[in-house]
Every structure is written in C-alpha cells, then in structure tokens.
Amino acid sequence: MKNNVKLARVQVDLTQQELAEKVGITRQTVSLIEKGKYNPSLKLCLAICDVVNQSLDELFWVDKEDRAK
C-alpha cells in the first residue's frame, strides 16, 4: 500500500522511534507502514494523522489506478 507517512514524519522532524512512541507501536511497525508492507488499522491511521498534522486523505489516499497494481 502506497502512503505518504515517511514524508509527513520527516516534515514534522520525527524519527521512526519518536512517531512509534507517540502512537503506541514499535519502530519496526512504522518502518513497515512506510514501506507499504503493513496495512494499519483505521484507528492507527488516525493516530498517525494526528501526530503529523495531516488528514487521512493526505497520508493514505490510493487512486483507483494504484489499487489495481
């Protein structure tokens, strides 16, 4: 799953570890989310959005063309 979590995290000057601590997950899980290898729950997506001050659409929106890949 393509997402913009890494870009948003870097923009607010957080490490993977810092983001992980703020949303209650491990650094490894943040890494997997950023790589698109872990599909987070809606609750976790919203928590990440709150920390990086971005909307769900900005971080996780996937166009129809991308879904087919």
N, CA, C and O atoms as CSV, one atom per row, in Angstrom:
chain,resi,resn,atom,element,x,y,z
A,1,MET,N,N,0.840,-1.178,0.000
A,1,MET,CA,C,0.000,0.000,0.000
A,1,MET,C,C,0.888,1.246,0.000
A,1,MET,O,O,1.726,1.421,0.884
A,2,LYS,N,N,0.701,2.082,-0.973
A,2,LYS,CA,C,1.459,3.326,-1.056
A,2,LYS,C,C,0.887,4.334,-0.060
A,2,LYS,O,O,-0.328,4.448,0.100
A,3,ASN,N,N,1.782,5.059,0.605
A,3,ASN,CA,C,1.333,6.093,1.533
A,3,ASN,C,C,2.399,7.175,1.642
A,3,ASN,O,O,3.499,7.031,1.109
A,4,ASN,N,N,2.070,8.242,2.327
A,4,ASN,CA,C,2.974,9.380,2.489
A,4,ASN,C,C,3.433,9.559,3.931
A,4,ASN,O,O,3.761,10.669,4.348
A,5,VAL,N,N,3.455,8.483,4.680
A,5,VAL,CA,C,3.789,8.575,6.100
A,5,VAL,C,C,5.222,9.048,6.309
A,5,VAL,O,O,5.470,9.916,7.146
A,6,LYS,N,N,6.162,8.492,5.564
A,6,LYS,CA,C,7.566,8.880,5.757
A,6,LYS,C,C,7.754,10.366,5.467
A,6,LYS,O,O,8.404,11.066,6.244
A,7,LEU,N,N,7.204,10.850,4.381
A,7,LEU,CA,C,7.322,12.258,4.028
A,7,LEU,C,C,6.736,13.146,5.129
A,7,LEU,O,O,7.352,14.134,5.528
A,8,ALA,N,N,5.564,12.793,5.609
A,8,ALA,CA,C,4.912,13.577,6.666
A,8,ALA,C,C,5.723,13.537,7.954
A,8,ALA,O,O,5.850,14.549,8.643
A,9,ARG,N,N,6.269,12.379,8.281
A,9,ARG,CA,C,7.076,12.230,9.505
A,9,ARG,C,C,8.320,13.108,9.433
A,9,ARG,O,O,8.660,13.791,10.399
A,10,VAL,N,N,8.990,13.090,8.301
A,10,VAL,CA,C,10.196,13.894,8.126
A,10,VAL,C,C,9.863,15.384,8.181
A,10,VAL,O,O,10.631,16.172,8.732
A,11,GLN,N,N,8.727,15.769,7.614
A,11,GLN,CA,C,8.326,17.178,7.611
A,11,GLN,C,C,8.113,17.732,9.017
A,11,GLN,O,O,8.339,18.918,9.260
A,12,VAL,N,N,7.677,16.875,9.945
A,12,VAL,CA,C,7.496,17.334,11.332
A,12,VAL,C,C,8.693,16.978,12.211
A,12,VAL,O,O,8.635,17.083,13.436
A,13,ASP,N,N,9.792,16.548,11.554
A,13,ASP,CA,C,11.064,16.301,12.224
A,13,ASP,C,C,10.968,15.250,13.330
A,13,ASP,O,O,11.427,15.462,14.453
A,14,LEU,N,N,10.361,14.114,12.986
A,14,LEU,CA,C,10.279,12.990,13.918
A,14,LEU,C,C,11.056,11.807,13.359
A,14,LEU,O,O,11.073,11.572,12.151
A,15,THR,N,N,11.698,11.069,14.255
A,15,THR,CA,C,12.298,9.804,13.846
A,15,THR,C,C,11.207,8.730,13.842
A,15,THR,O,O,10.108,8.949,14.351
A,16,GLN,N,N,11.518,7.585,13.269
A,16,GLN,CA,C,10.570,6.474,13.321
A,16,GLN,C,C,10.279,6.109,14.770
A,16,GLN,O,O,9.134,5.826,15.121
A,17,GLN,N,N,11.297,6.114,15.603
A,17,GLN,CA,C,11.126,5.768,17.017
A,17,GLN,C,C,10.203,6.756,17.722
A,17,GLN,O,O,9.339,6.350,18.500
A,18,GLU,N,N,10.375,8.036,17.461
A,18,GLU,CA,C,9.536,9.052,18.097
A,18,GLU,C,C,8.076,8.920,17.669
A,18,GLU,O,O,7.173,9.010,18.501
A,19,LEU,N,N,7.844,8.707,16.378
A,19,LEU,CA,C,6.478,8.503,15.900
A,19,LEU,C,C,5.880,7.257,16.540
A,19,LEU,O,O,4.732,7.269,16.982
A,20,ALA,N,N,6.652,6.199,16.587
A,20,ALA,CA,C,6.182,4.944,17.183
A,20,ALA,C,C,5.737,5.153,18.627
A,20,ALA,O,O,4.675,4.679,19.031
A,21,GLU,N,N,6.548,5.862,19.398
A,21,GLU,CA,C,6.217,6.099,20.805
A,21,GLU,C,C,4.949,6.931,20.943
A,21,GLU,O,O,4.146,6.684,21.843
A,22,LYS,N,N,4.758,7.899,20.077
A,22,LYS,CA,C,3.595,8.769,20.157
A,22,LYS,C,C,2.291,8.041,19.812
A,22,LYS,O,O,1.229,8.406,20.316
A,23,VAL,N,N,2.364,7.019,18.963
A,23,VAL,CA,C,1.135,6.311,18.575
A,23,VAL,C,C,1.028,4.916,19.194
A,23,VAL,O,O,0.051,4.206,18.950
A,24,GLY,N,N,2.017,4.519,19.987
A,24,GLY,CA,C,1.935,3.264,20.731
A,24,GLY,C,C,2.224,2.004,19.931
A,24,GLY,O,O,1.602,0.964,20.142
A,25,ILE,N,N,3.185,2.111,19.000
A,25,ILE,CA,C,3.599,0.936,18.227
A,25,ILE,C,C,5.124,0.849,18.260
A,25,ILE,O,O,5.781,1.688,18.875
A,26,THR,N,N,5.683,-0.161,17.603
A,26,THR,CA,C,7.141,-0.286,17.558
A,26,THR,C,C,7.709,0.470,16.361
A,26,THR,O,O,7.003,0.771,15.399
A,27,ARG,N,N,8.996,0.765,16.448
A,27,ARG,CA,C,9.684,1.415,15.338
A,27,ARG,C,C,9.633,0.538,14.090
A,27,ARG,O,O,9.521,1.039,12.972
A,28,GLN,N,N,9.717,-0.767,14.292
A,28,GLN,CA,C,9.670,-1.698,13.172
A,28,GLN,C,C,8.330,-1.610,12.441
A,28,GLN,O,O,8.282,-1.711,11.216
A,29,THR,N,N,7.254,-1.423,13.183
A,29,THR,CA,C,5.929,-1.298,12.566
A,29,THR,C,C,5.848,-0.014,11.750
A,29,THR,O,O,5.273,-0.005,10.662
A,30,VAL,N,N,6.423,1.075,12.270
A,30,VAL,CA,C,6.457,2.322,11.500
A,30,VAL,C,C,7.200,2.093,10.188
A,30,VAL,O,O,6.751,2.533,9.130
A,31,SER,N,N,8.321,1.413,10.258
A,31,SER,CA,C,9.103,1.126,9.056
A,31,SER,C,C,8.282,0.340,8.038
A,31,SER,O,O,8.290,0.661,6.849
A,32,LEU,N,N,7.578,-0.683,8.499
A,32,LEU,CA,C,6.749,-1.490,7.596
A,32,LEU,C,C,5.609,-0.681,6.984
A,32,LEU,O,O,5.282,-0.853,5.810
A,33,ILE,N,N,5.008,0.198,7.776
A,33,ILE,CA,C,3.937,1.061,7.255
A,33,ILE,C,C,4.499,1.957,6.159
A,33,ILE,O,O,3.899,2.092,5.092
A,34,GLU,N,N,5.646,2.567,6.423
A,34,GLU,CA,C,6.256,3.464,5.437
A,34,GLU,C,C,6.619,2.739,4.145
A,34,GLU,O,O,6.546,3.322,3.064
A,35,LYS,N,N,7.004,1.484,4.252
A,35,LYS,CA,C,7.363,0.692,3.066
A,35,LYS,C,C,6.141,0.115,2.361
A,35,LYS,O,O,6.258,-0.453,1.275
A,36,GLY,N,N,4.967,0.260,2.978
A,36,GLY,CA,C,3.760,-0.300,2.395
A,36,GLY,C,C,3.617,-1.797,2.597
A,36,GLY,O,O,2.877,-2.462,1.873
A,37,LYS,N,N,4.330,-2.327,3.587
A,37,LYS,CA,C,4.291,-3.760,3.848
A,37,LYS,C,C,3.415,-4.124,5.046
A,37,LYS,O,O,3.305,-5.294,5.415
A,38,TYR,N,N,2.801,-3.123,5.641
A,38,TYR,CA,C,1.906,-3.343,6.782
A,38,TYR,C,C,0.699,-2.447,6.583
A,38,TYR,O,O,0.841,-1.250,6.336
A,39,ASN,N,N,-0.473,-3.019,6.689
A,39,ASN,CA,C,-1.710,-2.277,6.490
A,39,ASN,C,C,-2.284,-1.920,7.864
A,39,ASN,O,O,-2.903,-2.763,8.514
A,40,PRO,N,N,-2.082,-0.672,8.311
A,40,PRO,CA,C,-2.530,-0.300,9.661
A,40,PRO,C,C,-4.048,-0.209,9.765
A,40,PRO,O,O,-4.745,0.006,8.773
A,41,SER,N,N,-4.537,-0.375,10.980
A,41,SER,CA,C,-5.972,-0.215,11.241
A,41,SER,C,C,-6.349,1.254,11.057
A,41,SER,O,O,-5.490,2.136,11.055
A,42,LEU,N,N,-7.628,1.490,10.906
A,42,LEU,CA,C,-8.117,2.868,10.780
A,42,LEU,C,C,-7.741,3.677,12.020
A,42,LEU,O,O,-7.348,4.839,11.914
A,43,LYS,N,N,-7.861,3.063,13.184
A,43,LYS,CA,C,-7.518,3.746,14.435
A,43,LYS,C,C,-6.050,4.183,14.433
A,43,LYS,O,O,-5.731,5.301,14.838
A,44,LEU,N,N,-5.170,3.307,13.978
A,44,LEU,CA,C,-3.746,3.637,13.920
A,44,LEU,C,C,-3.487,4.712,12.861
A,44,LEU,O,O,-2.694,5.626,13.088
A,45,CYS,N,N,-4.144,4.609,11.716
A,45,CYS,CA,C,-4.011,5.633,10.670
A,45,CYS,C,C,-4.378,7.006,11.222
A,45,CYS,O,O,-3.664,7.983,10.996
A,46,LEU,N,N,-5.483,7.077,11.940
A,46,LEU,CA,C,-5.930,8.351,12.501
A,46,LEU,C,C,-4.960,8.874,13.554
A,46,LEU,O,O,-4.737,10.081,13.648
A,47,ALA,N,N,-4.385,7.979,14.341
A,47,ALA,CA,C,-3.401,8.396,15.346
A,47,ALA,C,C,-2.170,8.994,14.669
A,47,ALA,O,O,-1.646,10.015,15.112
A,48,ILE,N,N,-1.719,8.359,13.607
A,48,ILE,CA,C,-0.571,8.881,12.852
A,48,ILE,C,C,-0.915,10.247,12.265
A,48,ILE,O,O,-0.107,11.174,12.327
A,49,CYS,N,N,-2.110,10.371,11.700
A,49,CYS,CA,C,-2.557,11.649,11.139
A,49,CYS,C,C,-2.510,12.750,12.183
A,49,CYS,O,O,-2.055,13.857,11.895
A,50,ASP,N,N,-2.972,12.463,13.385
A,50,ASP,CA,C,-2.969,13.455,14.458
A,50,ASP,C,C,-1.549,13.918,14.793
A,50,ASP,O,O,-1.306,15.110,14.980
A,51,VAL,N,N,-0.626,12.977,14.866
A,51,VAL,CA,C,0.749,13.303,15.245
A,51,VAL,C,C,1.443,14.152,14.175
A,51,VAL,O,O,2.194,15.070,14.503
A,52,VAL,N,N,1.196,13.851,12.915
A,52,VAL,CA,C,1.887,14.577,11.838
A,52,VAL,C,C,1.058,15.724,11.266
A,52,VAL,O,O,1.462,16.366,10.297
A,53,ASN,N,N,-0.097,15.977,11.867
A,53,ASN,CA,C,-0.972,17.094,11.476
A,53,ASN,C,C,-1.366,17.055,9.999
A,53,ASN,O,O,-1.302,18.068,9.301
A,54,GLN,N,N,-1.774,15.875,9.537
A,54,GLN,CA,C,-2.245,15.722,8.164
A,54,GLN,C,C,-3.539,14.923,8.180
A,54,GLN,O,O,-3.855,14.233,9.150
A,55,SER,N,N,-4.276,15.031,7.088
A,55,SER,CA,C,-5.547,14.312,7.001
A,55,SER,C,C,-5.317,12.874,6.539
A,55,SER,O,O,-4.257,12.527,6.018
A,56,LEU,N,N,-6.320,12.071,6.744
A,56,LEU,CA,C,-6.295,10.683,6.289
A,56,LEU,C,C,-6.070,10.620,4.782
A,56,LEU,O,O,-5.279,9.808,4.304
A,57,ASP,N,N,-6.761,11.471,4.039
A,57,ASP,CA,C,-6.589,11.503,2.584
A,57,ASP,C,C,-5.157,11.850,2.196
A,57,ASP,O,O,-4.596,11.246,1.281
A,58,GLU,N,N,-4.569,12.813,2.881
A,58,GLU,CA,C,-3.205,13.233,2.548
A,58,GLU,C,C,-2.193,12.111,2.763
A,58,GLU,O,O,-1.235,11.983,2.001
A,59,LEU,N,N,-2.400,11.308,3.788
A,59,LEU,CA,C,-1.428,10.258,4.097
A,59,LEU,C,C,-1.699,8.927,3.418
A,59,LEU,O,O,-0.762,8.235,3.021
A,60,PHE,N,N,-2.958,8.562,3.281
A,60,PHE,CA,C,-3.258,7.193,2.880
A,60,PHE,C,C,-4.115,7.037,1.635
A,60,PHE,O,O,-4.445,5.909,1.270
A,61,TRP,N,N,-4.493,8.133,0.963
A,61,TRP,CA,C,-5.348,8.007,-0.206
A,61,TRP,C,C,-4.638,7.238,-1.310
A,61,TRP,O,O,-3.473,7.493,-1.613
A,62,VAL,N,N,-5.364,6.283,-1.910
A,62,VAL,CA,C,-4.832,5.491,-3.017
A,62,VAL,C,C,-5.767,5.666,-4.209
A,62,VAL,O,O,-6.963,5.391,-4.113
A,63,ASP,N,N,-5.218,6.125,-5.333
A,63,ASP,CA,C,-6.034,6.283,-6.548
A,63,ASP,C,C,-6.444,4.929,-7.097
A,63,ASP,O,O,-5.791,3.920,-6.828
A,64,LYS,N,N,-7.510,4.904,-7.856
A,64,LYS,CA,C,-8.011,3.660,-8.440
A,64,LYS,C,C,-6.920,2.961,-9.255
A,64,LYS,O,O,-6.798,1.737,-9.204
A,65,GLU,N,N,-6.140,3.722,-9.994
A,65,GLU,CA,C,-5.078,3.132,-10.805
A,65,GLU,C,C,-4.036,2.425,-9.935
A,65,GLU,O,O,-3.523,1.369,-10.305
A,66,ASP,N,N,-3.733,3.004,-8.797
A,66,ASP,CA,C,-2.753,2.416,-7.894
A,66,ASP,C,C,-3.296,1.147,-7.224
A,66,ASP,O,O,-2.528,0.229,-6.936
A,67,ARG,N,N,-4.602,1.086,-6.977
A,67,ARG,CA,C,-5.201,-0.093,-6.344
A,67,ARG,C,C,-5.088,-1.316,-7.235
A,67,ARG,O,O,-5.004,-2.441,-6.742
A,68,ALA,N,N,-5.087,-1.104,-8.542
A,68,ALA,CA,C,-5.044,-2.226,-9.480
A,68,ALA,C,C,-3.670,-2.875,-9.553
A,68,ALA,O,O,-3.536,-3.989,-10.058
A,69,LYS,N,N,-2.653,-2.190,-9.054
A,69,LYS,CA,C,-1.273,-2.693,-9.139
A,69,LYS,C,C,-0.985,-3.741,-8.106
A,69,LYS,O,O,0.129,-4.260,-8.048
